[in-house]
Amino acid sequence: MRTITWVKMAAAGGIMCIGGPALIYYVTPTEEQLFLKYNPELQKRSLERRKEKQEDFDNFVTRLKEYSKSDKPVWTVWEQEAEKQRQLGVQKELDRRREAAAEAEARRLEMRSSLR
């Protein structure tokens, strides 16, 4: 009697451990099947952006490889690089504002001199 219970449990466990993933694998659609279910506009847009996404991913992997060469953890190097980019962006924004202010001042002086 006990043996039959163990056999039933082993069979049920095997069915769940092997059959469950097999069922998921069977019912999960492939990327191609999903793509074909898109409406034509989305398919067109997806094809147009595919190259751009691939380039972004390649750029990401290249930067990740670069960051992994450092002695520091990758996320630390990533944060330092992001901070550098932020500082660079802030500096560019300040330079752009100074240039715009200088142009506005030049226009203002030119308008004053033309009024005289």
Distance bins in CASP14 RR format, pairs under 12 A and 6 or more apart:
PFRMAT RR
TARGET T0000
AUTHOR 0000-0000-0000
RMODE 2
METHOD distances of the structure
MODEL  1
1 7 0 0 0 0 0 1 0 0 0 0 0
1 8 0 0 0 0 0 1 0 0 0 0 0
2 8 0 0 0 0 0 1 0 0 0 0 0
2 9 0 0 0 0 0 1 0 0 0 0 0
3 9 0 0 0 0 0 1 0 0 0 0 0
3 10 0 0 0 0 0 1 0 0 0 0 0
4 10 0 0 0 0 0 1 0 0 0 0 0
4 11 0 0 0 0 0 1 0 0 0 0 0
5 11 0 0 0 0 0 1 0 0 0 0 0
5 12 0 0 0 0 0 1 0 0 0 0 0
6 12 0 0 0 0 0 1 0 0 0 0 0
6 13 0 0 0 0 0 1 0 0 0 0 0
7 13 0 0 0 0 0 1 0 0 0 0 0
7 14 0 0 0 0 0 1 0 0 0 0 0
8 14 0 0 0 0 0 1 0 0 0 0 0
8 15 0 0 0 0 0 1 0 0 0 0 0
9 15 0 0 0 0 0 1 0 0 0 0 0
9 16 0 0 0 0 0 1 0 0 0 0 0
9 17 0 0 0 0 0 1 0 0 0 0 0
10 16 0 0 0 0 0 1 0 0 0 0 0
10 17 0 0 0 0 0 1 0 0 0 0 0
10 18 0 0 0 0 0 1 0 0 0 0 0
11 17 0 0 0 0 0 1 0 0 0 0 0
11 18 0 0 0 0 0 1 0 0 0 0 0
11 19 0 0 0 0 0 1 0 0 0 0 0
12 18 0 0 0 0 0 1 0 0 0 0 0
12 19 0 0 0 0 0 1 0 0 0 0 0
12 20 0 0 0 0 0 1 0 0 0 0 0
13 19 0 0 0 0 1 0 0 0 0 0 0
13 20 0 0 0 0 0 1 0 0 0 0 0
14 20 0 0 0 0 1 0 0 0 0 0 0
14 21 0 0 0 0 0 1 0 0 0 0 0
14 22 0 0 0 0 0 1 0 0 0 0 0
15 21 0 0 0 0 0 1 0 0 0 0 0
15 22 0 0 0 0 1 0 0 0 0 0 0
15 23 0 0 0 0 0 1 0 0 0 0 0
16 22 0 0 0 0 0 1 0 0 0 0 0
16 23 0 0 0 0 0 1 0 0 0 0 0
16 24 0 0 0 0 0 1 0 0 0 0 0
17 23 0 0 0 0 0 1 0 0 0 0 0
18 24 0 0 0 0 0 1 0 0 0 0 0
18 25 0 0 0 0 0 1 0 0 0 0 0
19 25 0 0 0 0 1 0 0 0 0 0 0
19 26 0 0 0 0 1 0 0 0 0 0 0
19 27 0 0 0 0 0 1 0 0 0 0 0
20 26 0 0 0 0 1 0 0 0 0 0 0
20 27 0 0 0 0 0 1 0 0 0 0 0
20 28 0 0 0 0 0 1 0 0 0 0 0
21 27 0 0 0 0 0 1 0 0 0 0 0
21 28 0 0 0 0 0 1 0 0 0 0 0
22 28 0 0 0 0 0 1 0 0 0 0 0
27 33 0 0 0 0 0 1 0 0 0 0 0
28 34 0 0 0 0 1 0 0 0 0 0 0
29 35 0 0 0 0 1 0 0 0 0 0 0
29 36 0 0 0 0 1 0 0 0 0 0 0
29 37 1 0 0 1 0 0 0 0 0 0 0
30 36 0 0 0 0 1 0 0 0 0 0 0
30 37 0 0 0 0 0 1 0 0 0 0 0
31 37 0 0 0 0 0 1 0 0 0 0 0
31 38 0 0 0 0 0 1 0 0 0 0 0
31 46 0 0 0 0 0 1 0 0 0 0 0
31 50 0 0 0 0 0 1 0 0 0 0 0
32 38 0 0 0 0 0 1 0 0 0 0 0
32 43 0 0 0 0 0 1 0 0 0 0 0
32 46 0 0 0 0 0 1 0 0 0 0 0
34 42 0 0 0 0 0 1 0 0 0 0 0
34 43 0 0 0 0 0 1 0 0 0 0 0
34 46 0 0 0 0 0 1 0 0 0 0 0
35 42 0 0 0 0 1 0 0 0 0 0 0
35 43 1 0 0 1 0 0 0 0 0 0 0
35 44 0 0 0 0 0 1 0 0 0 0 0
35 45 0 0 0 0 0 1 0 0 0 0 0
35 46 1 0 0 1 0 0 0 0 0 0 0
35 47 0 0 0 0 1 0 0 0 0 0 0
35 50 0 0 0 0 0 1 0 0 0 0 0
36 42 0 0 0 0 0 1 0 0 0 0 0
36 43 0 0 0 0 1 0 0 0 0 0 0
36 46 0 0 0 0 0 1 0 0 0 0 0
37 43 0 0 0 0 1 0 0 0 0 0 0
37 46 0 0 0 0 0 1 0 0 0 0 0
38 44 0 0 0 0 1 0 0 0 0 0 0
38 45 0 0 0 0 1 0 0 0 0 0 0
38 46 1 0 0 1 0 0 0 0 0 0 0
38 47 0 0 0 0 0 1 0 0 0 0 0
39 45 0 0 0 0 1 0 0 0 0 0 0
39 46 0 0 0 0 0 1 0 0 0 0 0
40 46 0 0 0 0 0 1 0 0 0 0 0
40 47 0 0 0 0 0 1 0 0 0 0 0
41 47 0 0 0 0 0 1 0 0 0 0 0
41 48 0 0 0 0 0 1 0 0 0 0 0
42 48 0 0 0 0 0 1 0 0 0 0 0
42 49 0 0 0 0 0 1 0 0 0 0 0
43 49 0 0 0 0 0 1 0 0 0 0 0
43 50 0 0 0 0 0 1 0 0 0 0 0
44 50 0 0 0 0 0 1 0 0 0 0 0
45 52 0 0 0 0 0 1 0 0 0 0 0
45 53 0 0 0 0 0 1 0 0 0 0 0
46 52 0 0 0 0 0 1 0 0 0 0 0
46 53 0 0 0 0 1 0 0 0 0 0 0
47 53 0 0 0 0 0 1 0 0 0 0 0
47 54 0 0 0 0 0 1 0 0 0 0 0
49 55 0 0 0 0 0 1 0 0 0 0 0
49 56 0 0 0 0 1 0 0 0 0 0 0
49 57 0 0 0 0 0 1 0 0 0 0 0
50 56 0 0 0 0 0 1 0 0 0 0 0
50 57 0 0 0 0 0 1 0 0 0 0 0
51 57 0 0 0 0 0 1 0 0 0 0 0
51 58 0 0 0 0 0 1 0 0 0 0 0
52 58 0 0 0 0 0 1 0 0 0 0 0
52 59 0 0 0 0 0 1 0 0 0 0 0
53 59 0 0 0 0 0 1 0 0 0 0 0
53 60 0 0 0 0 0 1 0 0 0 0 0
54 60 0 0 0 0 0 1 0 0 0 0 0
54 61 0 0 0 0 0 1 0 0 0 0 0
55 61 0 0 0 0 0 1 0 0 0 0 0
55 62 0 0 0 0 0 1 0 0 0 0 0
56 62 0 0 0 0 0 1 0 0 0 0 0
56 63 0 0 0 0 0 1 0 0 0 0 0
57 63 0 0 0 0 0 1 0 0 0 0 0
57 64 0 0 0 0 0 1 0 0 0 0 0
58 64 0 0 0 0 0 1 0 0 0 0 0
58 65 0 0 0 0 0 1 0 0 0 0 0
59 65 0 0 0 0 0 1 0 0 0 0 0
59 66 0 0 0 0 0 1 0 0 0 0 0
60 66 0 0 0 0 0 1 0 0 0 0 0
60 67 0 0 0 0 0 1 0 0 0 0 0
60 74 0 0 0 0 0 1 0 0 0 0 0
60 78 0 0 0 0 0 1 0 0 0 0 0
61 67 0 0 0 0 0 1 0 0 0 0 0
61 68 0 0 0 0 0 1 0 0 0 0 0
62 68 0 0 0 0 0 1 0 0 0 0 0
62 69 0 0 0 0 0 1 0 0 0 0 0
63 69 0 0 0 0 0 1 0 0 0 0 0
63 70 0 0 0 0 0 1 0 0 0 0 0
63 74 0 0 0 0 1 0 0 0 0 0 0
63 77 0 0 0 0 1 0 0 0 0 0 0
63 78 0 0 0 0 1 0 0 0 0 0 0
63 81 1 0 0 1 0 0 0 0 0 0 0
63 82 0 0 0 0 0 1 0 0 0 0 0
63 85 0 0 0 0 0 1 0 0 0 0 0
64 70 0 0 0 0 0 1 0 0 0 0 0
64 74 1 0 0 1 0 0 0 0 0 0 0
64 75 0 0 0 0 0 1 0 0 0 0 0
64 77 0 0 0 0 1 0 0 0 0 0 0
64 78 0 0 0 0 1 0 0 0 0 0 0
64 81 0 0 0 0 0 1 0 0 0 0 0
65 74 0 0 0 0 1 0 0 0 0 0 0
65 77 0 0 0 0 0 1 0 0 0 0 0
66 74 0 0 0 0 1 0 0 0 0 0 0
66 77 0 0 0 0 1 0 0 0 0 0 0
66 78 0 0 0 0 0 1 0 0 0 0 0
66 81 0 0 0 0 1 0 0 0 0 0 0
67 73 0 0 0 0 1 0 0 0 0 0 0
67 74 1 0 1 0 0 0 0 0 0 0 0
67 75 0 0 0 0 1 0 0 0 0 0 0
67 76 0 0 0 0 1 0 0 0 0 0 0
67 77 1 0 1 0 0 0 0 0 0 0 0
67 78 1 0 1 0 0 0 0 0 0 0 0
67 79 0 0 0 0 0 1 0 0 0 0 0
67 80 0 0 0 0 1 0 0 0 0 0 0
67 81 1 0 0 1 0 0 0 0 0 0 0
67 82 0 0 0 0 0 1 0 0 0 0 0
68 74 1 0 1 0 0 0 0 0 0 0 0
68 75 0 0 0 0 0 1 0 0 0 0 0
68 76 0 0 0 0 0 1 0 0 0 0 0
68 77 0 0 0 0 1 0 0 0 0 0 0
68 78 0 0 0 0 0 1 0 0 0 0 0
69 77 0 0 0 0 1 0 0 0 0 0 0
70 76 0 0 0 0 1 0 0 0 0 0 0
70 77 1 0 1 0 0 0 0 0 0 0 0
70 78 0 0 0 0 0 1 0 0 0 0 0
70 80 0 0 0 0 1 0 0 0 0 0 0
70 81 0 0 0 0 0 1 0 0 0 0 0
71 77 0 0 0 0 1 0 0 0 0 0 0
72 78 0 0 0 0 1 0 0 0 0 0 0
72 79 0 0 0 0 1 0 0 0 0 0 0
72 80 0 0 0 0 1 0 0 0 0 0 0
72 81 0 0 0 0 0 1 0 0 0 0 0
73 79 0 0 0 0 1 0 0 0 0 0 0
73 80 0 0 0 0 0 1 0 0 0 0 0
74 80 0 0 0 0 0 1 0 0 0 0 0
74 81 0 0 0 0 0 1 0 0 0 0 0
75 81 0 0 0 0 0 1 0 0 0 0 0
75 82 0 0 0 0 0 1 0 0 0 0 0
76 82 0 0 0 0 0 1 0 0 0 0 0
76 83 0 0 0 0 0 1 0 0 0 0 0
77 83 0 0 0 0 0 1 0 0 0 0 0
77 84 0 0 0 0 0 1 0 0 0 0 0
78 84 0 0 0 0 0 1 0 0 0 0 0
78 85 0 0 0 0 0 1 0 0 0 0 0
79 85 0 0 0 0 0 1 0 0 0 0 0
79 86 0 0 0 0 0 1 0 0 0 0 0
80 86 0 0 0 0 0 1 0 0 0 0 0
80 87 0 0 0 0 0 1 0 0 0 0 0
81 87 0 0 0 0 0 1 0 0 0 0 0
81 88 0 0 0 0 0 1 0 0 0 0 0
82 88 0 0 0 0 0 1 0 0 0 0 0
82 89 0 0 0 0 0 1 0 0 0 0 0
83 89 0 0 0 0 0 1 0 0 0 0 0
83 90 0 0 0 0 0 1 0 0 0 0 0
84 90 0 0 0 0 0 1 0 0 0 0 0
84 91 0 0 0 0 0 1 0 0 0 0 0
85 91 0 0 0 0 0 1 0 0 0 0 0
85 92 0 0 0 0 0 1 0 0 0 0 0
86 92 0 0 0 0 0 1 0 0 0 0 0
86 93 0 0 0 0 0 1 0 0 0 0 0
87 93 0 0 0 0 0 1 0 0 0 0 0
87 94 0 0 0 0 0 1 0 0 0 0 0
88 94 0 0 0 0 0 1 0 0 0 0 0
88 95 0 0 0 0 0 1 0 0 0 0 0
89 95 0 0 0 0 1 0 0 0 0 0 0
89 96 0 0 0 0 1 0 0 0 0 0 0
89 97 0 0 0 0 0 1 0 0 0 0 0
90 96 0 0 0 0 0 1 0 0 0 0 0
90 97 0 0 0 0 0 1 0 0 0 0 0
91 97 0 0 0 0 0 1 0 0 0 0 0
91 98 0 0 0 0 0 1 0 0 0 0 0
92 98 0 0 0 0 0 1 0 0 0 0 0
92 99 0 0 0 0 0 1 0 0 0 0 0
93 99 0 0 0 0 0 1 0 0 0 0 0
93 100 0 0 0 0 0 1 0 0 0 0 0
94 100 0 0 0 0 0 1 0 0 0 0 0
94 101 0 0 0 0 0 1 0 0 0 0 0
95 101 0 0 0 0 0 1 0 0 0 0 0
95 102 0 0 0 0 0 1 0 0 0 0 0
96 102 0 0 0 0 0 1 0 0 0 0 0
96 103 0 0 0 0 0 1 0 0 0 0 0
97 103 0 0 0 0 0 1 0 0 0 0 0
97 104 0 0 0 0 0 1 0 0 0 0 0
98 104 0 0 0 0 0 1 0 0 0 0 0
98 105 0 0 0 0 0 1 0 0 0 0 0
99 105 0 0 0 0 0 1 0 0 0 0 0
99 106 0 0 0 0 0 1 0 0 0 0 0
100 106 0 0 0 0 0 1 0 0 0 0 0
100 107 0 0 0 0 0 1 0 0 0 0 0
101 107 0 0 0 0 0 1 0 0 0 0 0
101 108 0 0 0 0 0 1 0 0 0 0 0
102 108 0 0 0 0 0 1 0 0 0 0 0
102 109 0 0 0 0 0 1 0 0 0 0 0
103 109 0 0 0 0 0 1 0 0 0 0 0
103 110 0 0 0 0 0 1 0 0 0 0 0
104 110 0 0 0 0 0 1 0 0 0 0 0
104 111 0 0 0 0 0 1 0 0 0 0 0
105 111 0 0 0 0 0 1 0 0 0 0 0
105 112 0 0 0 0 0 1 0 0 0 0 0
106 112 0 0 0 0 0 1 0 0 0 0 0
106 113 0 0 0 0 0 1 0 0 0 0 0
107 113 0 0 0 0 0 1 0 0 0 0 0
107 114 0 0 0 0 0 1 0 0 0 0 0
108 114 0 0 0 0 0 1 0 0 0 0 0
108 115 0 0 0 0 0 1 0 0 0 0 0
109 115 0 0 0 0 0 1 0 0 0 0 0
109 116 0 0 0 0 0 1 0 0 0 0 0
110 116 0 0 0 0 0 1 0 0 0 0 0
END
